[in-house]
């Protein structure tokens, strides 16, 4: 085998999951991460379908269930906090808007790190700054000044992957970053008794949404989302955090409901993060001895509900193919052949998303609430399944001998 040492960029979810499966197959993984430690920020993520099946094969499902947020479902509310539609975590077989296995991204990342650190080299507070490939190895230069060689490099450092861009950035049409017309700010605010164990979703006119979600820690995870043209999204993302907060104050001024509370807490939130939702489309997921994994290669956007499941499934398949092919080209090609149809299904967002869930007028919001109430009726389930249930169960995991 020509790929015994693998450098993985990114210690979020996809990277440590890959390290786990590489180790199971007898391959050595080194994980480099820009942050000084496992990142503590982030919102709630879920595991569905193939992603949950991978967690089960890792023996982690019970542990993950013990660390869930305890979220019981989601309530769509109006300005007066009156409930207009409800979906429990068991709706649509536990695969609806809120899945049965909801966990904070930070908790999932930490659990994967704890599972893999006994046999994985982690390089925190560092990153790849240069890559040069030969037929035999990849020479890597790190920000800290060290130079090392590896058999393979895997970019698993998110949709804005700097590692991916070092390799694919100079190739024509290699990376297509597609904004979906939505910007969201995420942060943690103090919890209040009225927050409870249900997520709440509030639509304000003008294509604005405020969500509050329990996190199982006594605090509440808040998100402020708004529709805007893709180029406007990009400009907001490039602002410094203080300017981003000022923008959100202007956009959400007099939005009603609990927005004033959320905006006030946002100003001092230590984990504030603003992001424009994008999809990543790549005609090929590898170039020489470098490949992409998870959001770095096939981000479906947070609107898909599939990011974590794609990361788990992608890590499982990539490691399995590397272990069962003598040459990396064969492994990369086979991984893409197996996984790409699943990733492409995840990227096919329902018609009108995100606009359909974020009406600009009061009449549109009332129509949305009526549609959501109807979604619980048996006759409506099949018609609305595409809007409310991600295609997480549309992939059968291959079996790889260990």
Secondary structure as UniProt FT lines:
FT   STRAND          5..9
FT   HELIX           14..24
FT   TURN            25..26
FT   STRAND          28..33
FT   STRAND          44..46
FT   HELIX           49..57
FT   TURN            58..59
FT   HELIX           61..66
FT   STRAND          73..77
FT   TURN            79..80
FT   STRAND          83..88
FT   TURN            89..90
FT   HELIX           91..94
FT   STRAND          102..104
FT   HELIX           105..116
FT   TURN            117..119
FT   STRAND          121..124
FT   STRAND          128..133
FT   STRAND          138..142
FT   TURN            143..144
FT   STRAND          147..150
FT   STRAND          152..155
FT   TURN            159..160
FT   HELIX           162..168
FT   TURN            169..170
FT   TURN            172..173
FT   STRAND          176..190
FT   HELIX           193..195
FT   TURN            196..197
FT   STRAND          199..204
FT   TURN            205..207
FT   STRAND          208..214
FT   STRAND          219..227
FT   HELIX           230..238
FT   HELIX           241..251
FT   TURN            252..254
FT   TURN            257..258
FT   HELIX           259..266
FT   TURN            267..268
FT   TURN            270..271
FT   STRAND          273..281
FT   STRAND          286..287
FT   TURN            288..289
FT   STRAND          290..292
FT   HELIX           295..298
FT   HELIX           302..304
FT   HELIX           307..323
FT   HELIX           328..347
FT   TURN            351..354
FT   HELIX           355..357
FT   HELIX           362..374
FT   TURN            375..376
FT   HELIX           378..388
FT   TURN            392..393
//
